[in-house]
Amino acid sequence: MLPLPRYAGVSQPGEYEIDISFEFDVAGALYFLVIVECKNWSKPVDRPVVQRLIQTRDAIRAHKAAIASPKGF
């Protein structure tokens, strides 16, 4: 688990800061990247936040993405 890592864009240029990421590497044969965006807001997370996370996932070629929010969506 890496807190606030930065990843270079693969399919889109730029650098992307992720709240939490999990990188799994099994003997160099299998690599899996999961990113998590944390939102401690007093209101539910809205659609643009979800869309940005999906764009970030695609840009850095993460395998999975999730949002953690105490107020839901």
N, C-alpha and C positions, 0 to 999 in steps of 0.2 A: 504494500500500500504506500502510495506516495502522496503527501499533502502538497497542494498547489504546484504541481509540475507544469512545465511548459512543453508543448509539442509543436514541431514544425509542421506546417500544412503540406500535405502530399498532393492532393487533388486541387487544392486552392492555396495560393501563396499566403504567407503570414505566419504568425506565431500565436498559439492558442493556450491560454491559461485554464487549467482544469482544477476544480476544487479538490476532488479525490480521484485517483486512478488506481486500478489494479492491473498489474502486468503479470501474466503467467507465461513462463518459458520452460518447456519441458525438454531438457537435453538438447536445446537448439533445433529441435525438430518440430515443435509446436509452439506458436506464440499467440496469445489471446490478450486483447486490451479492452478493459471495461472502464468507462468514465462516468463520474457522478457529479452532478451540479446540485449544490445545496442552497436552498432558499428559505431563510428563517423570516418570512414575511408575516404581517398581520392579516393578510388577505390571501386567497387562493392564487396559485401561479396561473398566469394567463397564457394564451396560445402563442404569442410571439416568443416567449421564453422557451417553450417546447420546440418551436421551429428553429430557433437559434442553436439549441442543443443538437438537434438532428443535423443541421448544417455543419456544426463543429465535428460531430461524429464522422460525417462523410469526409470532411476536409482532412482529418488526421487519420482516417481509415481505422477508426476504433471498431471493434466488433459489436459492442453493446453500449448503450447509454441509459442512464437513469437520472431522475430528479428526486431529491429528498426534500419534502416540505411538510411542516406540521399542519398546514391549513388545506392541503390537498390541491385540486386543480379546478 
